[in-house]
């Protein structure tokens, strides 16, 4: 009887995951979708604990769940909005590690007298993929947090391939063995740990969202392998669903940046160095003072604010909103132009500005914003760089050539708020800096915005 | 060779499930607007936390004298719970901001 009920519970859980994921892809239903999936998860967990045959050690199980819940809840509630990508990476790593640990236990418990090479191979696959996902996510976390830099050395791709082949080869060998070989199991584990590190190490910090999304689908696959070992439907459906949806999402993210997944993994973009296309466009860079900028803004009819990662780092979203409100009071039409990959993750800016209570209808997506650019008096760019570089439209030698950009250069005036003349993530010079209709306002985004607010108030 | 074929045949239901789920996963999210990429990734991240079910089975079926299984099982329950709870809470926090915008 209990076995039948748990099967139905797993069925409900699986459906809730599918529904949840479906709802998560529409803005109106997203939040409910997340809750549906969470409810399905709780149901599946309770079903496993109370209805799966032969489950003991309940104290330990609840102890682990309580520890995990308290730590996870606090960490997720306390994390700053700007640090969300790291947090997702960290939690993803936990899932990968969980799958890897399960695989180790199942291998040591495996009954070799009955053969089952295929089962061992699946356990091995879960171990390798879970471990790579874990160490890869930890490196991605470190990179986004600024603890770890990009490391590239000659022959890296070749060495990575060798490491991967070594792991797969040893795992295959282990699957063929008639007895358990724990020593070799830990060797495979060690190689997988190394591969996860080496895999993410050369990839540029700006590409981390794509990498996290990819590792996310890895963990899904690892969970599905574990589900196969236990003949557990909910793990299988949940795991495969995330595996395939995660892969598509990764590809969609790459498309938004107009790059191929291979290109990202090869690490060609983020680490190519700053030598490309740097010295073609030379000219004079004009500065503007905060008071002049304030006058220019206050007497405009229409202003676009283009936020980028600089805004997120400086935590300047509230000040930005304040400036926007002040200008609106003076009769200026202010809107935000959001590039799909502005910031560190797609959707980063929307989340950030929403935190500062910027109304939804003020945020324009790229196509709509570009349509209005020619009628705009001032575009003010706050800590964004590559996403407004006109080189993407015409300079075929530029690494970002072909990437869709915001055509801010078509507005009458451009003000770039930036700390220095330094290049963006792509490591290339921005020719917009030298355009005749552009002026630079140097300084930290928050400090500059505060100055602007004071100046506009004084007008 | 026969071993491989018999493995496929024995698990043919899983293979059907696998293939259908792959297409379903692609279909379900293929029209997501770029604004929702991050929350969707985070939500999917929470869903693969279903690996916790495996962790509970490992822990629950560990013999009282199998200290390796007990220790690793306990660790994996903690790790899996972190993935589930952290994943859903972070996603909810992100989406909460989207909701506020619509006032």
Boltz contact constraints between the chains, C-beta under 6 A:
constraints:
  - contact:
      token1: [A, 17]
      token2: [B, 47]
      max_distance: 6.0
  - contact:
      token1: [A, 21]
      token2: [B, 28]
      max_distance: 6.0
  - contact:
      token1: [A, 22]
      token2: [B, 28]
      max_distance: 6.0
  - contact:
      token1: [A, 24]
      token2: [B, 40]
      max_distance: 6.0
  - contact:
      token1: [A, 24]
      token2: [B, 43]
      max_distance: 6.0
  - contact:
      token1: [A, 25]
      token2: [B, 29]
      max_distance: 6.0
  - contact:
      token1: [A, 25]
      token2: [B, 32]
      max_distance: 6.0
  - contact:
      token1: [A, 25]
      token2: [B, 40]
      max_distance: 6.0
  - contact:
      token1: [A, 30]
      token2: [B, 95]
      max_distance: 6.0
  - contact:
      token1: [A, 31]
      token2: [B, 95]
      max_distance: 6.0
  - contact:
      token1: [A, 31]
      token2: [B, 99]
      max_distance: 6.0
  - contact:
      token1: [A, 34]
      token2: [B, 43]
      max_distance: 6.0
  - contact:
      token1: [A, 34]
      token2: [B, 91]
      max_distance: 6.0
  - contact:
      token1: [A, 34]
      token2: [B, 92]
      max_distance: 6.0
  - contact:
      token1: [A, 37]
      token2: [B, 47]
      max_distance: 6.0
  - contact:
      token1: [A, 38]
      token2: [B, 88]
      max_distance: 6.0
  - contact:
      token1: [A, 41]
      token2: [B, 84]
      max_distance: 6.0
  - contact:
      token1: [A, 44]
      token2: [B, 53]
      max_distance: 6.0
  - contact:
      token1: [A, 48]
      token2: [B, 53]
      max_distance: 6.0
  - contact:
      token1: [A, 48]
      token2: [B, 56]
      max_distance: 6.0
  - contact:
      token1: [A, 49]
      token2: [B, 56]
      max_distance: 6.0
  - contact:
      token1: [A, 54]
      token2: [B, 61]
      max_distance: 6.0
  - contact:
      token1: [A, 55]
      token2: [B, 60]
      max_distance: 6.0
  - contact:
      token1: [A, 56]
      token2: [B, 60]
      max_distance: 6.0
  - contact:
      token1: [A, 57]
      token2: [B, 59]
      max_distance: 6.0
  - contact:
      token1: [A, 57]
      token2: [B, 60]
      max_distance: 6.0
  - contact:
      token1: [A, 60]
      token2: [B, 59]
      max_distance: 6.0
  - contact:
      token1: [A, 60]
      token2: [B, 74]
      max_distance: 6.0
  - contact:
      token1: [A, 61]
      token2: [B, 56]
      max_distance: 6.0
  - contact:
      token1: [A, 61]
      token2: [B, 59]
      max_distance: 6.0
  - contact:
      token1: [A, 61]
      token2: [B, 77]
      max_distance: 6.0
  - contact:
      token1: [A, 64]
      token2: [B, 74]
      max_distance: 6.0
  - contact:
      token1: [A, 64]
      token2: [B, 77]
      max_distance: 6.0
  - contact:
      token1: [A, 64]
      token2: [B, 78]
      max_distance: 6.0
  - contact:
      token1: [A, 65]
      token2: [B, 81]
      max_distance: 6.0
  - contact:
      token1: [A, 67]
      token2: [B, 78]
      max_distance: 6.0
  - contact:
      token1: [A, 68]
      token2: [B, 78]
      max_distance: 6.0
  - contact:
      token1: [A, 68]
      token2: [B, 81]
      max_distance: 6.0
  - contact:
      token1: [A, 68]
      token2: [B, 82]
      max_distance: 6.0
  - contact:
      token1: [A, 69]
      token2: [B, 81]
      max_distance: 6.0
  - contact:
      token1: [A, 69]
      token2: [B, 85]
      max_distance: 6.0
  - contact:
      token1: [A, 72]
      token2: [B, 82]
      max_distance: 6.0
  - contact:
      token1: [A, 72]
      token2: [B, 85]
      max_distance: 6.0
  - contact:
      token1: [A, 72]
      token2: [B, 86]
      max_distance: 6.0
  - contact:
      token1: [A, 73]
      token2: [B, 85]
      max_distance: 6.0
  - contact:
      token1: [A, 73]
      token2: [B, 89]
      max_distance: 6.0
  - contact:
      token1: [A, 75]
      token2: [B, 86]
      max_distance: 6.0
  - contact:
      token1: [A, 76]
      token2: [B, 86]
      max_distance: 6.0
  - contact:
      token1: [A, 76]
      token2: [B, 89]
      max_distance: 6.0
  - contact:
      token1: [A, 76]
      token2: [B, 90]
      max_distance: 6.0
  - contact:
      token1: [A, 87]
      token2: [B, 90]
      max_distance: 6.0
  - contact:
      token1: [A, 88]
      token2: [B, 42]
      max_distance: 6.0
  - contact:
      token1: [A, 88]
      token2: [B, 45]
      max_distance: 6.0
  - contact:
      token1: [A, 91]
      token2: [B, 45]
      max_distance: 6.0
  - contact:
      token1: [A, 91]
      token2: [B, 83]
      max_distance: 6.0
  - contact:
      token1: [A, 91]
      token2: [B, 86]
      max_distance: 6.0
  - contact:
      token1: [A, 91]
      token2: [B, 87]
      max_distance: 6.0
  - contact:
      token1: [A, 92]
      token2: [B, 45]
      max_distance: 6.0
  - contact:
      token1: [A, 94]
      token2: [B, 79]
      max_distance: 6.0
  - contact:
      token1: [A, 94]
      token2: [B, 82]
      max_distance: 6.0
  - contact:
      token1: [A, 94]
      token2: [B, 83]
      max_distance: 6.0
  - contact:
      token1: [A, 95]
      token2: [B, 48]
      max_distance: 6.0
  - contact:
      token1: [A, 95]
      token2: [B, 49]
      max_distance: 6.0
  - contact:
      token1: [A, 95]
      token2: [B, 51]
      max_distance: 6.0
  - contact:
      token1: [A, 95]
      token2: [B, 83]
      max_distance: 6.0
  - contact:
      token1: [A, 97]
      token2: [B, 79]
      max_distance: 6.0
  - contact:
      token1: [A, 98]
      token2: [B, 51]
      max_distance: 6.0
  - contact:
      token1: [A, 98]
      token2: [B, 55]
      max_distance: 6.0
  - contact:
      token1: [A, 98]
      token2: [B, 76]
      max_distance: 6.0
  - contact:
      token1: [A, 98]
      token2: [B, 79]
      max_distance: 6.0
  - contact:
      token1: [A, 98]
      token2: [B, 80]
      max_distance: 6.0
  - contact:
      token1: [A, 99]
      token2: [B, 51]
      max_distance: 6.0
  - contact:
      token1: [A, 101]
      token2: [B, 72]
      max_distance: 6.0
  - contact:
      token1: [A, 101]
      token2: [B, 75]
      max_distance: 6.0
  - contact:
      token1: [A, 101]
      token2: [B, 76]
      max_distance: 6.0
  - contact:
      token1: [A, 102]
      token2: [B, 54]
      max_distance: 6.0
  - contact:
      token1: [A, 102]
      token2: [B, 58]
      max_distance: 6.0
  - contact:
      token1: [A, 102]
      token2: [B, 76]
      max_distance: 6.0
  - contact:
      token1: [A, 105]
      token2: [B, 58]
      max_distance: 6.0
  - contact:
      token1: [A, 105]
      token2: [B, 69]
      max_distance: 6.0
  - contact:
      token1: [A, 105]
      token2: [B, 72]
      max_distance: 6.0
  - contact:
      token1: [A, 118]
      token2: [B, 7]
      max_distance: 6.0
  - contact:
      token1: [A, 213]
      token2: [B, 41]
      max_distance: 6.0
  - contact:
      token1: [A, 216]
      token2: [B, 41]
      max_distance: 6.0
  - contact:
      token1: [A, 216]
      token2: [B, 44]
      max_distance: 6.0
  - contact:
      token1: [A, 216]
      token2: [B, 45]
      max_distance: 6.0
  - contact:
      token1: [A, 219]
      token2: [B, 48]
      max_distance: 6.0
  - contact:
      token1: [A, 220]
      token2: [B, 48]
      max_distance: 6.0
  - contact:
      token1: [A, 223]
      token2: [B, 48]
      max_distance: 6.0
  - contact:
      token1: [A, 223]
      token2: [B, 50]
      max_distance: 6.0
  - contact:
      token1: [A, 223]
      token2: [B, 51]
      max_distance: 6.0
  - contact:
      token1: [A, 226]
      token2: [B, 51]
      max_distance: 6.0
  - contact:
      token1: [A, 226]
      token2: [B, 54]
      max_distance: 6.0
  - contact:
      token1: [A, 230]
      token2: [B, 54]
      max_distance: 6.0
  - contact:
      token1: [A, 230]
      token2: [B, 57]
      max_distance: 6.0
  - contact:
      token1: [A, 234]
      token2: [B, 50]
      max_distance: 6.0
  - contact:
      token1: [A, 235]
      token2: [B, 50]
      max_distance: 6.0
  - contact:
      token1: [A, 235]
      token2: [B, 53]
      max_distance: 6.0
  - contact:
      token1: [A, 235]
      token2: [B, 54]
      max_distance: 6.0
  - contact:
      token1: [A, 237]
      token2: [B, 21]
      max_distance: 6.0
  - contact:
      token1: [A, 238]
      token2: [B, 47]
      max_distance: 6.0
  - contact:
      token1: [A, 238]
      token2: [B, 50]
      max_distance: 6.0
  - contact:
      token1: [A, 240]
      token2: [B, 18]
      max_distance: 6.0
  - contact:
      token1: [A, 240]
      token2: [B, 21]
      max_distance: 6.0
  - contact:
      token1: [A, 241]
      token2: [B, 21]
      max_distance: 6.0
  - contact:
      token1: [A, 241]
      token2: [B, 25]
      max_distance: 6.0
  - contact:
      token1: [A, 242]
      token2: [B, 44]
      max_distance: 6.0
  - contact:
      token1: [A, 242]
      token2: [B, 47]
      max_distance: 6.0
  - contact:
      token1: [A, 242]
      token2: [B, 48]
      max_distance: 6.0
  - contact:
      token1: [A, 244]
      token2: [B, 22]
      max_distance: 6.0
  - contact:
      token1: [A, 244]
      token2: [B, 25]
      max_distance: 6.0
  - contact:
      token1: [A, 244]
      token2: [B, 26]
      max_distance: 6.0
  - contact:
      token1: [A, 245]
      token2: [B, 25]
      max_distance: 6.0
  - contact:
      token1: [A, 245]
      token2: [B, 29]
      max_distance: 6.0
  - contact:
      token1: [A, 245]
      token2: [B, 44]
      max_distance: 6.0
  - contact:
      token1: [A, 246]
      token2: [B, 44]
      max_distance: 6.0
  - contact:
      token1: [A, 248]
      token2: [B, 26]
      max_distance: 6.0
  - contact:
      token1: [A, 248]
      token2: [B, 29]
      max_distance: 6.0
  - contact:
      token1: [A, 249]
      token2: [B, 41]
      max_distance: 6.0
  - contact:
      token1: [A, 253]
      token2: [B, 37]
      max_distance: 6.0
  - contact:
      token1: [A, 256]
      token2: [B, 34]
      max_distance: 6.0
  - contact:
      token1: [A, 340]
      token2: [B, 34]
      max_distance: 6.0
  - contact:
      token1: [A, 345]
      token2: [B, 38]
      max_distance: 6.0
  - contact:
      token1: [A, 346]
      token2: [B, 34]
      max_distance: 6.0
  - contact:
      token1: [A, 346]
      token2: [B, 37]
      max_distance: 6.0
  - contact:
      token1: [A, 346]
      token2: [B, 38]
      max_distance: 6.0
  - contact:
      token1: [A, 347]
      token2: [B, 35]
      max_distance: 6.0
  - contact:
      token1: [A, 347]
      token2: [B, 37]
      max_distance: 6.0
  - contact:
      token1: [A, 347]
      token2: [B, 38]
      max_distance: 6.0
  - contact:
      token1: [A, 350]
      token2: [B, 35]
      max_distance: 6.0
  - contact:
      token1: [A, 351]
      token2: [B, 94]
      max_distance: 6.0
  - contact:
      token1: [A, 351]
      token2: [B, 97]
      max_distance: 6.0
  - contact:
      token1: [A, 354]
      token2: [B, 97]
      max_distance: 6.0
  - contact:
      token1: [A, 354]
      token2: [B, 100]
      max_distance: 6.0
  - contact:
      token1: [A, 354]
      token2: [B, 101]
      max_distance: 6.0
  - contact:
      token1: [A, 355]
      token2: [B, 97]
      max_distance: 6.0
  - contact:
      token1: [A, 360]
      token2: [B, 101]
      max_distance: 6.0
  - contact:
      token1: [A, 360]
      token2: [B, 102]
      max_distance: 6.0
